[in-house]
Amino acid sequence: MTDQKRRQVLMALGTAPIAALSGCIGDDDSTDDSGNGAAGDADSDSADDGGNGISELDEDVHPTEVLDESDLESVAAEVDIHGGTQGTVRVYHNDAYIELSAGGVKTEEYFIGDYHYEVDPDGCTVTERPDRDTAAGLFHTDPFREVDPDEFWVTGTTTYNGEDVYVVETDFGSDVKMYVSSSTGWRVREEDSISDESSTVWEFHAWNEVSPIEPPEECEDPQDRDTDDDDDPDDDPDGDDEQIDGDEFAEMLSFQEQFRGESVSEDAHGTTRVQGRVDGSDQYMEIETPDGVGEVYIVDGTYYSVFDGECTIGAGDPDEDGLVEGRPEDLNFGTVTPLGDDTIDGEPVEVYEVEIDEVDRDHETETWYLDEDGFVRRIEAPDFRNDIVWESVEPISPPDMDCEEL
């Protein structure tokens, strides 16, 4: 399955009002591919794309009054994507199956339990299922999940395949028209159009009648693979990959009141470098950003910032904007995995992969380097690196200049 087609299907099922299986399957859900096209032509009883045959309502009806798929635990759909791709989607509780065919090539994807299976002409690939809170992980597909229900409106009523349906529409992000059964509150058809060259039509059926989804027979059982990996001594020659509880890891850490630190971080604006020292609750930092160089002093709980020769008091939070995240007992660690040994400045350190539960972090794991006494010498993530030297530092005083209260 090409990345483009897969993104289209996942977007159609998971990311916005164009969620095709919205509401199905409780909290986590699955999804399918997407594309552009018309999966099936509406029959003579259904409304056409121009809205002909749609009867206006006598009074306003809110979309939540007619569209409710909270009791839908499984469903199937035929998908037609503009450009010649057709497919089938089946959802059963939190599992999903997607089959797409284009240019005579068929690809299949299975999202079952903790695993993602992908079958194409080259064979079968098994990987861990992506985070279900992401589009790739097939999160719950409530049509109102990311768009306020007030962004939808009920256009009117018509018939589709002989069944009375409401027509629900939105233009939030893309033009979407849903045909919703007046008897069940479930969608029977959905038309998504981002542009003339990007449209998808879904024909739903088998509501609450889909059988459990089984892994493909040609794929290796991932549990067998995991067991084999665990038994391979080459993967863990020292037996160091046993995980550590976060509270236990916190007890391993040492801390002292004085140290120096240097950090380098990257973001869309460029590189930021911070050098500084810490003396108890007092801190000093020299900060170099793409916009220039400044200084920060945190002394006796007061935050001073110096930039372009001017000093301001109160431009930051002493508890949140300092050089350190806090003492070990102030941090929340998830699971910790030992990775082995290394050296920093010629000194031996032990390396750990650490899950971070702090809500203000932009990443889920960090790599921590601890010396033999439990002092953190380095913390790394894809977007930053912090180096720490534990030594005595000179006292920190406020900047010797006039400062203005913010």
C-alpha positions in Angstrom: 0.0 0.0 0.0 1.5 3.3 -1.0 2.1 5.9 1.7 -0.2 8.3 0.0 -3.1 5.8 -0.3 -2.6 4.7 3.3 -2.6 8.3 4.6 -5.8 8.9 2.7 -7.5 5.9 4.3 -6.2 6.6 7.8 -7.3 10.3 7.4 -10.7 9.2 6.3 -11.2 7.0 9.2 -9.4 8.8 11.9 -8.4 12.4 11.7 -11.3 14.7 11.0 -14.9 14.9 9.9 -13.9 12.7 7.1 -13.7 9.9 9.5 -15.5 7.1 7.7 -16.0 4.7 10.5 -16.7 7.3 13.0 -18.2 6.2 16.3 -17.6 2.5 15.7 -15.9 0.5 18.2 -15.9 2.1 21.6 -12.7 4.0 22.6 -10.0 2.8 20.2 -10.7 2.1 16.7 -9.5 1.3 13.5 -9.5 2.7 10.2 -8.6 2.2 6.7 -7.0 3.8 3.8 -8.2 6.5 1.7 -8.1 7.9 -1.6 -10.0 9.7 -4.2 -13.1 8.5 -6.0 -16.6 7.2 -5.9 -17.0 3.8 -4.4 -20.4 3.1 -5.7 -23.0 5.0 -7.5 -26.1 5.8 -5.6 -29.2 4.1 -7.0 -32.2 5.8 -8.4 -33.7 6.2 -5.0 -30.8 8.1 -3.5 -29.8 11.7 -3.7 -27.2 12.7 -6.3 -24.2 14.9 -5.6 -26.1 18.0 -6.6 -28.5 17.5 -3.8 -31.5 16.7 -6.0 -34.1 14.5 -4.3 -33.3 15.9 -0.8 -36.4 17.1 1.1 -35.9 20.0 3.4 -36.8 19.6 7.1 -39.7 21.5 8.6 -37.5 22.5 11.6 -33.8 22.6 12.4 -32.4 19.3 13.6 -29.0 19.0 15.3 -26.7 16.4 13.8 -26.3 14.6 17.2 -30.0 13.9 17.2 -29.7 11.8 14.0 -26.1 10.5 14.0 -25.1 8.2 16.9 -22.8 5.2 16.4 -21.9 4.7 20.1 -23.6 1.2 20.0 -21.8 0.2 16.8 -19.2 -2.5 17.6 -18.4 -3.7 14.1 -19.0 -2.6 10.5 -17.7 -3.2 7.0 -17.4 -0.8 4.1 -16.6 -0.8 0.4 -14.3 2.1 -0.5 -13.8 3.8 -3.8 -10.9 6.3 -4.1 -10.6 8.7 -7.0 -7.9 7.5 -9.3 -8.8 3.9 -9.6 -8.3 2.4 -6.1 -11.0 0.2 -4.6 -11.0 -1.5 -1.3 -12.7 -3.2 1.6 -12.6 -2.3 5.3 -13.7 -4.3 8.2 -13.7 -3.2 11.8 -14.3 -5.4 14.8 -14.1 -3.6 18.2 -10.5 -2.3 18.3 -9.2 -4.4 15.3 -9.3 -3.6 11.7 -8.7 -5.1 8.2 -8.0 -3.0 5.1 -7.7 -4.3 1.6 -6.9 -2.0 -1.3 -6.4 -2.7 -5.0 -4.9 -0.4 -7.6 -3.3 -1.1 -10.9 -3.8 -4.8 -10.4 -1.8 -4.8 -7.2 -3.5 -5.8 -3.9 -2.2 -4.8 -0.5 -3.7 -5.8 2.9 -3.3 -4.4 6.4 -4.4 -5.9 9.7 -4.4 -4.0 13.0 -4.9 -6.7 15.6 -4.2 -6.3 19.3 -0.7 -4.9 19.7 0.5 -5.7 16.2 0.3 -4.4 12.6 0.5 -6.8 9.7 1.1 -5.6 6.2 0.8 -8.0 3.2 1.9 -7.1 -0.3 3.4 -8.9 -3.3 6.8 -8.9 -1.5 5.6 -10.8 1.5 4.4 -10.1 5.0 5.8 -7.5 7.5 4.8 -7.6 11.2 5.5 -4.6 13.4 4.2 -3.2 16.7 0.9 -1.4 16.3 1.4 2.4 16.3 0.1 4.4 19.2 -3.7 4.3 19.0 -3.9 8.0 19.8 -2.4 8.7 16.4 -4.0 8.4 12.9 -1.6 5.6 12.1 -2.7 3.8 15.2 -6.4 3.9 14.1 -7.9 5.8 17.0 -11.6 5.9 17.7 -13.4 7.3 14.8 -16.2 9.3 16.3 -17.3 11.8 13.5 -17.5 14.5 16.2 -14.1 13.7 17.8 -12.1 16.6 16.3 -14.9 18.7 14.9 -17.5 20.4 17.0 -20.9 19.0 16.2 -22.1 22.5 15.5 -19.8 22.5 12.4 -22.2 19.9 10.9 -25.7 20.4 9.7 -28.6 18.3 8.7 -29.5 19.2 5.2 -32.7 17.2 4.9 -34.0 13.7 4.2 -34.0 11.4 1.2 -34.0 7.7 0.5 -30.9 5.5 -0.2 -31.3 1.9 -1.4 -34.9 2.2 -0.4 -34.2 3.3 3.2 -35.1 6.6 4.7 -32.0 8.6 5.5 -30.9 11.9 6.9 -28.3 13.9 5.0 -25.6 15.3 7.3 -22.9 17.6 5.9 -19.9 19.7 6.9 -17.2 21.7 5.0 -14.8 21.8 8.0 -11.5 20.8 6.4 -13.2 19.0 3.5 -16.7 18.6 2.0 -18.3 15.7 3.6 -21.8 14.3 3.0 -23.1 11.5 5.2 -26.3 9.5 4.6 -27.5 8.4 8.0 -30.2 5.8 8.6 -33.3 7.3 10.2 -34.0 4.0 12.0 -30.5 3.2 13.4 -28.6 6.4 13.5 -25.7 4.7 11.6 -24.2 5.8 8.3 -25.0 3.9 5.2 -22.9 6.0 2.8 -20.3 8.8 3.1 -18.8 11.0 0.4 -15.6 12.9 1.2 -14.2 15.5 -1.1 -11.0 17.5 -0.4 -10.8 18.6 -4.1 -11.8 17.5 -7.5 -8.9 15.1 -7.6 -9.2 13.9 -4.0 -12.4 12.2 -3.1 -13.6 9.0 -1.5 -16.9 7.2 -1.2 -17.8 4.7 1.5 -20.6 2.2 1.3 -21.3 0.8 4.7 -22.9 -2.6 5.5 -22.8 -5.5 8.0 -23.4 -3.3 11.0 -22.6 -5.3 14.2 -22.3 -8.5 12.0 -18.5 -8.5 11.3 -16.6 -11.6 12.5 -13.5 -11.2 14.6 -10.4 -10.4 12.5 -7.7 -13.0 12.4 -4.0 -12.5 11.5 -3.0 -13.6 8.0 -1.8 -17.2 7.8 1.3 -16.3 5.8 2.7 -14.0 8.6 4.9 -15.1 11.4 3.3 -15.2 14.8 4.7 -12.1 16.5 4.5 -13.8 19.9 6.8 -16.5 18.7 9.1 -13.9 17.2 9.2 -12.0 20.6 9.9 -15.2 22.4 12.8 -16.0 20.1 14.2 -12.6 20.5 14.1 -12.8 24.3 16.0 -16.1 24.2 18.8 -14.8 22.0 21.8 -14.2 24.2 23.3 -11.9 21.6 20.5 -9.5 22.2 21.5 -9.1 25.9 25.0 -10.6 26.6 25.1 -9.1 30.1 21.5 -9.7 31.0 21.0 -5.9 31.3 17.8 -5.4 29.4 15.6 -6.2 32.4 13.3 -3.3 32.9 13.3 -1.2 36.1 10.3 0.4 37.7 10.3 4.2 37.6 10.2 4.6 41.4 13.2 2.2 41.7 15.1 4.2 39.1 14.4 7.5 41.0 15.9 5.9 44.1 19.1 5.2 42.1 19.7 8.9 41.4 22.0 11.1 43.3 21.7 14.9 43.6 23.7 17.7 45.1 23.0 21.4 45.4 25.8 22.7 43.1 26.6 21.8 39.5 27.2 23.2 36.0 25.1 22.4 33.0 25.2 22.9 29.2 22.3 22.0 26.9 21.8 22.2 23.1 18.3 21.9 21.6 16.9 22.1 18.1 13.5 23.3 16.9 11.9 24.8 13.8 13.6 28.1 14.6 17.1 26.8 14.9 19.6 25.8 17.6 19.5 27.1 21.2 22.5 26.7 23.5 22.3 27.2 27.3 25.3 27.2 29.7 24.9 27.9 33.3 25.4 26.9 36.9 23.1 26.0 39.8 23.6 26.8 43.5 20.7 25.4 45.4 17.6 27.3 44.3 19.7 30.0 42.6 20.6 29.7 38.9 22.5 31.6 36.2 22.1 30.9 32.5 23.6 32.3 29.3 21.3 31.6 26.5 22.2 31.7 22.8 19.4 31.6 20.3 19.0 32.4 16.6 17.6 35.8 17.8 20.7 36.7 19.9 22.3 36.1 23.3 20.7 36.8 26.6 21.2 35.9 30.3 18.8 34.7 33.0 19.3 34.9 36.7 17.1 33.2 39.3 18.0 34.5 42.7 15.9 34.1 45.9 12.9 33.2 43.8 13.1 36.2 41.5 13.5 35.8 37.7 15.8 38.3 36.0 16.3 38.4 32.2 18.9 40.5 30.4 18.7 41.0 26.7 20.0 43.8 24.4 21.4 45.5 27.4 18.1 45.8 29.2 17.1 43.9 32.4 13.5 42.8 33.2 12.1 41.2 36.3 9.4 38.6 36.1 9.7 37.6 32.5 9.8 33.9 33.4 8.7 31.4 36.1 11.5 30.4 38.5 10.0 27.0 39.0 9.4 26.2 35.3 12.1 28.0 33.3 15.3 27.1 35.0 18.3 25.0 34.0 17.1 22.0 35.9 13.9 20.0 35.8 14.0 19.4 39.5 15.3 16.9 42.0 14.9 13.2 41.2 12.0 12.9 43.7 10.2 15.7 41.8 10.2 13.8 38.4 7.7 11.1 37.2 9.4 8.2 35.5 7.8 5.4 33.6 9.5 2.1 32.7 13.3 2.3 32.5 15.4 -0.1 30.4 19.2 -0.6 30.9 21.1 -0.2 27.6 24.7 -1.0 28.7 27.9 0.9 29.5 29.6 3.9 27.9 32.1 6.7 28.9 31.8 10.5 29.2 35.1 12.4 29.4 36.8 9.1 30.0 34.7 8.2 33.0 32.4 5.1 32.9 28.7 5.6 32.9 25.6 3.4 32.7 23.0 4.1 30.0 19.3 3.8 30.4 16.3 4.4 28.2 13.8 6.3 30.4 10.1 6.7 29.8 9.1 10.3 30.8 5.6 11.0 32.2 6.1 14.8 32.4 3.3 16.5 30.5 5.6 19.3 29.3 8.0 17.0 27.4 7.7 16.7 23.6 8.9 13.1 23.6 8.1 9.9 25.4 11.6 8.5 26.0 15.0 9.9 26.9 18.4 8.4 27.2 20.1 9.0 30.6 23.7 8.5 31.5 24.6 7.8 35.2 28.0 7.7 36.8 28.9 5.0 39.3 27.5 7.2 42.2 24.1 7.7 40.5 24.7 11.3 39.3 23.2 12.1 35.9 26.0 13.1 33.5 23.9 13.4 30.3 20.3 13.4 29.1 19.5 13.0 25.4 16.5 13.0 23.2 16.1 13.5 19.4 15.8 17.2 19.9 18.2 18.1 22.7 21.2 17.1 24.9 22.0 18.1 28.4 25.4 17.6 29.9 26.0 18.1 33.7 29.2 18.5 35.7 28.7 18.0 39.5 31.1 20.4 41.2 31.2 23.5 43.4 30.2 26.8 41.8 30.6 30.5 42.8 27.6 32.2 44.4 24.9 33.7 42.1 23.8 37.3 42.5 21.3 39.4 40.6 22.6 41.3 37.6 24.5 44.5 38.5 22.3 46.9 36.6 18.9 48.6 36.8 16.1 46.2 36.2 12.5 47.0 35.4 9.5 45.1 36.7 7.5 43.5 33.9 
